[in-house]
Amino acid sequence: MSGATTYSTYDIRVRAVRAVLDERLPVTVVAKAYGTDRSTVHRWISRYQDEGESGLVRRTVGGRPRKLAQVDQNALQKIVLAPASDYGFETDFWTTRRLIQVFQSEFGVVVSKQTVMRRLHEAGLTYQKPEREYFELSEEQREEWIRTELPKIRRAVRKHRAILYFQDEANVSLTALLGKTWAPRGQTPKQKVTGKRAGVAAMSAITKRGRLIFRLHEKRIASAEVIDFLGQMLKHHPRRHLVVVMDQAPPHTSKATLSFIESQRRLHVFYLPKYSPDWNPDEKVWNHLKHQELKGHQARTKEELKAITDEKLTRMARDPRLLRGIYFRCCISELFD
């Protein structure tokens, strides 16, 4: 596997094992999706088969007495999962430097950055970029959706023997996202990118089996583009009913779009709760495209960006194993087994 290995949480280990044993995804694909190597996944599977899920709990190792012995994993998680502002910091996010200060002030222990990072990893914690969670999000609406809409989606799929798609849109920026690389300390490397502002609008839909349909546009997506894309999906499956789950963006719920949906006998559309992009597996497609496939791209014009985006999405569409791994990473994917 290329790239650095990341530390795993208990939840990640359980998901990875189930992806291999239940979803029958190849170990290589699962290892790549979860940022680890094949031997580690095989070890997790072996422990799971011998001990069940308890075998996936991180094991402690012996050795000399360590600093922060009075701070066990539960105590460390309690600190990190609380807002950093509770400890007098201006913002809620934690850094190793902030934790070093807390350990010194609360426990009178001076520790290194490496010690803090090692203890965080052992506690099943990783350094992550948070996903946006909107102030307007309603957990009550989400629970209501699971009680009412989820059963309707399942019934529609069974009744019509339909293909279930999750659909979403994104804007691909001409300004490339940059990845990390190695360089001499104090000498930040440079990456040439264009300073022009432009983007390509994109639509896609993904299934659990790793099918991907997409379309690119040079203008902002409105009702006409949504209707055109839904029509494209129906043409792609001329004899099948389609169940499409999407968010409640205005182009999805406009009168024109609703009228088109009602006119299509084989099309059954359902909507996710408001402000719930993390519940859409297709959102993971865009995350992978922007942060992996297009990372550091060298497009200088909108036309070049559209061409390279089309090339990358076409390559992804031809790799169902990759797409199944992307789909599986969504937190609600297991609800549709």
Secondary structure by P-SEA (a helix, b strand, c coil): cccbbbbbcaaaaaaaaaaaacccccaaaaaaaacccaaaaaaaaaaaaacccccccbbbbbccccccccccaaaaaaaaaccccccccccccccaaaaaaaaaaaccccccaaaaaaaaaaacccccccccccccccaaaaaaaaacaaaaaaaaaaaacbbbbbbbbbbbbcbbbbbbbbccccbbbbbbbbccccbbbbbbccccccccccccccccccaaaaaaaaaaaaaacccbbbbbbbccccccccaaaaaaaaacccbbbbbcccccccccaaaaaaaaaaaccccccccccaaaaaaaaaaaaaaaaacaaaaaaaaaacccccccc
